């Protein structure tokens, strides 16, 4: 039986939304979608096309939770995607989560959500939960693609980028990622986050919003981030160059491996 546009077949959605927060990452993705057609909605360019024969809508989310939630909602309601994949960077929080590693979210928490004393800290009021999980089967496929890329990181990044950023044996981690409308760039703030949420692997600015939107529509969501910094006093140093030289190359390679595996 033919599936309607966007419908899902387990971990193989018919039409998938690919979202990145920063422009160079999306540029690396668009280079792989030769037939992409641009549609502008609400100030965003949605690129509709195919990747290894799979329907893809690629878009820049913008930075922060509101921009990401709006983008996710448009992907679902206007473009009929059946699943969402988010790619980008994050600041490492967990012990052993180092620059150049990849983090796959198993769940998200908004670290700046606090309606206490009405509700427990971090809980999203009226949802009765602080954590929003990603999709297991979709994440497992992305993890497989990420491991494939990490097995030969210098083939993806080039030896110069590996040397420039002193990347050593990049690793894939899976677990809790925090999101909030702050670029965490002091050791004091990252220590406070680690103390409040000790399981957290990394922090970024969009994933929890997309996870909540996907929860509302009961759609699968996976998020893979490259660790660009340690969310400390030097978090901003080399940030844009790292995206260009490392994160965008990882994103394109992992998505290439993912779409060719479907
Ligand atoms: N994305 C990448 N690094 C980050 C940080 N330190 N804080 C928030 N978002 C980030």
Boltz pocket constraint, residues with backbone or C-beta under 6 A from the ligand:
constraints:
  - pocket:
      binder: B
      contacts: [[A, 89], [A, 90], [A, 91], [A, 180], [A, 182], [A, 183], [A, 184], [A, 185], [A, 203], [A, 204], [A, 205], [A, 226], [A, 228], [A, 229], [A, 230], [A, 231], [A, 232], [A, 235]]
      max_distance: 6.0
